[in-house]
């Protein structure tokens, strides 16, 4: 059983170096590593040229995009290429996700001991600053007019395995066969919700199983008070589209119109004016199938009144 790796990066060379080193130190080597460089403007291109030439126990590929396609476009590009390669399973990973040295070996052992025809993907335990980061493994269920998102309780991670309905692109291993059934990442999302939407599609054709012995360290800080940024536009817009594709019309319309009503009420009360603009624009664009990079909410946008 062979596992390939797809890593997407953009201007985070320090983290990318650690990520690639963590794969080099695996007790079971990947078949290949594909690095998608999203048109980085730092020293990443030069580093990857050297990395590709260095001798290793696996094949190395570097895909450099002409412009920043966002995480969604990056994973679409990497997975599209990986489908042409020889491995039956593809590990997808952000550049800030660092698997422990036995992660691929534990994944291999798990898959070889089971009938895998009904498995779409497996994922592992995500660790953030020494603690289990439960937001990366969630279940999505429809309840009344709403879609309920439930994080997996930490005690589940003491089990050998358990099923989930979604994963994040922080160390998930996708069956190439199932990938061909459901298609690639929705590149038009640009960022956010792309991994969840993709995993919901995969969950329709097979099981998604979390195997806690597969451990991945995620190099991000703890959640703090949220500051509005350009990313919120994509989160709201893409979540609406995800609901439209995977849940009933009543849940989709409830999410959209509830968001618009909240924005209008907050405007009347003089609260969260900048967020209201972002939310209203995001919902409008989702309902009119306007995706890709927005002309206003480009990477780096910040609200005027902070």
WOLINFEN-V980729 format. One record per residue. N is the residue number from 1. OMEGA is omega in degrees with one decimal (* if undefined). D_CENTER is the distance of its C-alpha to the mean C-alpha in Angstrom with 2 decimals. Layout:
BEGIN
((N,OMEGA,D_CENTER) (N,OMEGA,D_CENTER))
END
This chain:
BEGIN
((1,-177.8,24.01) (2,176.6,21.91) (3,172.6,18.29) (4,-176.5,16.83) (5,172.5,14.08) (6,178.6,11.83) (7,177.3,10.98) (8,-176.8,10.23) (9,173.5,12.48) (10,173.2,14.44) (11,175.9,17.53) (12,-173.0,16.64) (13,-179.6,19.07) (14,179.7,20.03) (15,179.0,16.62) (16,178.9,16.17) (17,-180.0,19.60) (18,179.5,18.80) (19,-179.1,15.71) (20,177.0,17.96) (21,-179.9,20.80) (22,175.8,18.98) (23,176.5,18.61) (24,-177.1,22.21) (25,179.8,23.37) (26,176.8,22.01) (27,171.4,24.96) (28,-171.6,23.75) (29,174.0,22.79) (30,176.0,20.11) (31,-179.5,21.67) (32,169.5,20.05) (33,174.0,17.49) (34,175.0,16.16) (35,174.9,15.29) (36,177.8,14.26) (37,-174.7,15.99) (38,178.6,15.18) (39,179.3,18.91) (40,179.7,19.09) (41,176.0,22.40) (42,-177.6,22.95) (43,-178.1,24.26) (44,-178.5,21.15) (45,-180.0,22.81) (46,179.2,25.94) (47,-177.1,24.31) (48,175.0,22.40) (49,178.8,25.73) (50,-179.3,27.34) (51,-177.8,24.54) (52,-178.3,24.74) (53,-178.6,28.51) (54,-178.0,28.57) (55,-179.5,29.59) (56,-179.8,27.25) (57,-178.3,27.05) (58,179.9,24.26) (59,-179.0,23.71) (60,177.5,21.97) (61,175.4,20.62) (62,175.3,19.70) (63,178.7,18.62) (64,-178.9,19.42) (65,-178.6,18.63) (66,177.4,21.47) (67,178.9,19.53) (68,-179.1,16.28) (69,-174.8,14.05) (70,178.0,11.18) (71,-177.9,7.67) (72,178.5,7.92) (73,178.1,11.29) (74,179.5,10.63) (75,174.0,8.46) (76,-178.2,11.07) (77,-178.7,13.74) (78,-179.7,12.87) (79,176.6,12.51) (80,178.6,15.59) (81,-178.0,17.50) (82,177.7,16.54) (83,-179.7,18.02) (84,-177.4,21.29) (85,-163.7,21.37) (86,-173.7,22.96) (87,177.8,20.51) (88,-177.6,19.90) (89,-175.2,16.59) (90,175.3,13.62) (91,177.5,11.56) (92,-170.2,8.19) (93,168.8,7.67) (94,-179.3,7.49) (95,176.8,11.19) (96,179.3,11.67) (97,-173.3,10.98) (98,-179.7,14.42) (99,173.5,15.36) (100,-167.9,18.91) (101,-179.1,21.50) (102,-175.4,21.90) (103,-178.9,18.29) (104,177.1,18.69) (105,178.6,22.25) (106,176.5,21.40) (107,178.8,18.87) (108,-179.0,21.64) (109,-179.9,24.23) (110,-175.7,22.41) (111,-178.8,21.82) (112,-178.5,25.35) (113,-173.6,26.96) (114,170.1,25.68) (115,-170.5,26.01) (116,-174.9,22.61) (117,180.0,23.47) (118,175.8,21.87) (119,177.3,18.69) (120,-177.3,15.57) (121,168.9,13.31) (122,178.9,13.75) (123,-174.9,11.79) (124,178.7,13.51) (125,178.5,14.58) (126,-176.7,12.69) (127,-179.7,15.50) (128,-179.3,15.75) (129,174.5,19.28) (130,-178.4,20.79) (131,177.6,19.63) (132,-179.6,17.24) (133,-168.8,14.26) (134,-175.1,14.26) (135,-174.6,11.69) (136,178.4,8.84) (137,-172.6,10.98) (138,172.5,12.55) (139,178.9,14.98) (140,180.0,15.60) (141,178.5,19.29) (142,-179.9,21.68) (143,-177.9,24.62) (144,-179.2,27.28) (145,-171.7,26.06) (146,171.3,22.73) (147,-176.5,19.36) (148,177.4,19.24) (149,-176.8,16.14) (150,174.9,17.22) (151,-179.7,15.82) (152,179.0,17.10) (153,-176.1,20.31) (154,-178.4,20.56) (155,177.8,23.53) (156,-176.1,21.50) (157,172.0,20.23) (158,177.5,23.86) (159,176.4,23.76) (160,-179.2,23.32) (161,172.1,20.73) (162,-177.6,19.66) (163,173.4,17.86) (164,178.9,14.90) (165,179.9,13.78) (166,174.8,10.00) (167,171.1,7.37) (168,176.4,4.13) (169,173.8,3.20) (170,178.5,6.38) (171,172.0,8.93) (172,-177.1,8.82) (173,-171.7,11.81) (174,173.8,12.23) (175,179.5,15.81) (176,178.1,16.81) (177,179.3,19.38) (178,177.5,17.16) (179,178.9,14.81) (180,178.1,18.05) (181,-171.0,18.92) (182,-178.7,16.07) (183,-173.2,15.05) (184,175.3,12.18) (185,176.8,9.19) (186,-174.0,11.03) (187,-178.9,11.73) (188,178.0,13.90) (189,-176.7,11.33) (190,172.9,11.13) (191,171.4,8.54) (192,179.4,7.21) (193,-179.4,7.09) (194,-179.5,5.97) (195,179.0,3.69) (196,179.0,6.71) (197,179.4,9.11) (198,-178.1,8.54) (199,176.2,9.07) (200,174.6,11.98) (201,-179.5,13.47) (202,-178.9,13.36) (203,179.0,14.92) (204,-177.8,17.77) (205,179.4,18.92) (206,-178.3,18.54) (207,168.0,17.66) (208,-172.7,14.48) (209,174.4,16.04) (210,179.4,15.21) (211,-172.4,17.57) (212,177.4,18.19) (213,173.1,20.14) (214,-172.2,17.00) (215,-178.5,16.33) (216,176.8,13.78) (217,-177.1,14.70) (218,-172.8,12.33) (219,174.6,14.40) (220,179.9,14.08) (221,175.7,16.96) (222,177.8,17.78) (223,177.8,17.34) (224,177.8,20.49) (225,-173.7,22.15) (226,174.9,19.80) (227,-178.2,20.96) (228,177.6,20.43) (229,179.6,18.66) (230,-177.3,17.61) (231,-178.4,14.00) (232,177.9,15.56) (233,-177.1,16.80) (234,178.1,13.50) (235,-179.2,12.27) (236,-178.3,15.64) (237,-175.3,15.98) (238,177.1,12.80) (239,177.7,13.29) (240,179.6,16.80) (241,178.3,15.96) (242,177.3,13.71) (243,179.7,16.75) (244,-174.9,19.04) (245,-169.1,17.52) (246,-179.0,17.17) (247,-173.9,19.84) (248,179.1,23.46) (249,-177.9,24.90) (250,177.4,26.35) (251,179.3,23.03) (252,-178.0,21.70) (253,177.4,24.96) (254,179.2,25.29) (255,-177.1,22.00) (256,-174.8,23.03) (257,175.4,26.67) (258,177.8,26.18) (259,179.9,24.03) (260,179.0,26.79) (261,177.8,29.54) (262,179.8,28.08) (263,-179.7,27.84) (264,178.7,31.45) (265,179.2,32.75) (266,175.9,31.22) (267,179.5,32.79) (268,-179.6,36.12) (269,179.3,35.84) (270,-177.5,34.91) (271,169.6,31.60) (272,-173.1,28.17) (273,-178.8,29.42) (274,177.7,26.74) (275,179.4,23.93) (276,177.6,25.96) (277,179.9,25.99) (278,-177.2,22.25) (279,-178.1,21.78) (280,179.2,24.61) (281,-178.6,23.45) (282,179.7,19.88) (283,178.7,21.42) (284,-178.3,24.06) (285,177.8,21.75) (286,-177.3,19.65) (287,179.4,23.00) (288,175.2,24.31) (289,175.9,21.34) (290,-175.5,20.97) (291,-174.3,17.58) (292,-179.0,16.60) (293,-179.9,17.49) (294,-178.0,20.01) (295,179.5,23.37) (296,-173.2,23.61) (297,176.5,20.20) (298,176.7,19.33) (299,179.4,17.56) (300,178.4,20.08) (301,176.1,21.69) (302,179.0,23.26) (303,-179.2,25.44) (304,-178.2,29.14) (305,-176.8,30.29) (306,*,28.53))
END
